Amino acid sequence: MMPDQLLFAMEVTLNGLMAGVLYALVALGFVLIFKASGIFNYAQGVMALFAALTLVGIMDGQVPFSHLINAMFGTDIHDFGWHVPAVLAIALTMVLMVGFAWLVNRLVLRHLVNQEPIILFMATIGLAYFLEGFGDIMWGSDIKKLDVGLPQGLNAFIDDTTYGWFGYGFFIDNLDIVATVIAALLVTGLVLFSQYTKQGRALRAVADDHQAALSVGISLNFIWVLVWSVAGFVALVAGIMWGAKSGVQFSLSLIALKALPVLMLGGFTSIPGAIVGGLIIGVGEKLFEFIAGPALGGATENWFAYVLALLFLVFRPQGLFGEKIIERV
């Protein structure tokens, strides 16, 4: 018979792995943008929020900008009176995110070709604040429930199996299991795309040098639209998972902050690194809270990831899988 504390630690570890996968989903979007443009996309978390808001709005048949229309014209309209199936709503949201990628390239990125990375970074900060305000006006700021038919709640099989083995049933959420499977498929697909396709190789060339990529015939506009579209898809998936787990609300955009230490651990240029970094953060913060939380007054999950990232910045700034950059002058 295992000690109770060891069983609790095993359950916490499993839940940490599941939470880490959700962190990694958000981090993947950052990695994709960074590989294509060499900048940290501050707007990725807001993209996940906007995608989730749009998905809920389409599914519920909500009239876009209804609050603004009612305020301007004294009307009282809120929805169209229909409900869109989840699969169709997801497809429509993805079309909108691709359109968003095209607009970002046309209105912002193409005017900043070969600019300093800090200029592009500041552009993504402005984009994040604009998109957050635009989402508020378009869909409203109230907390929304997202239900696309994903299984949620206790996994009875794992609970019964672990109870039979240890005399203690592990509480594992079905939604976390689904997120793990989806993340594994996403990572596999993105790695294959990055390493073995013409567009993936072009993406890496653009990241190295914009002007050199243009000189050999690579379309910078196409690559940026492509990578922002893929990042939008990743944001949509992350928004669905986080929205289904905790509701669609504006604090959802703050998951971007938790993705930052994930990237510091895994490396800003590594897709597998985003997954490994997410798992380390997820397990680390849960176990640290379980072991040291009571002695430190609790709430260690709020700062553990950033302390761990700080240690990595001191001793291995490129992360576990990042490329070590050496500049000669």
Secondary structure as UniProt FT lines:
FT   HELIX           4..37
FT   TURN            42..43
FT   HELIX           44..59
FT   TURN            60..61
FT   TURN            64..65
FT   HELIX           66..73
FT   HELIX           86..107
FT   HELIX           109..112
FT   TURN            113..114
FT   HELIX           117..139
FT   HELIX           156..166
FT   HELIX           174..196
FT   HELIX           198..208
FT   HELIX           210..215
FT   TURN            216..217
FT   HELIX           220..246
FT   HELIX           250..254
FT   HELIX           255..266
FT   TURN            268..269
FT   HELIX           271..296
FT   HELIX           300..302
FT   HELIX           304..315
FT   TURN            317..321
//
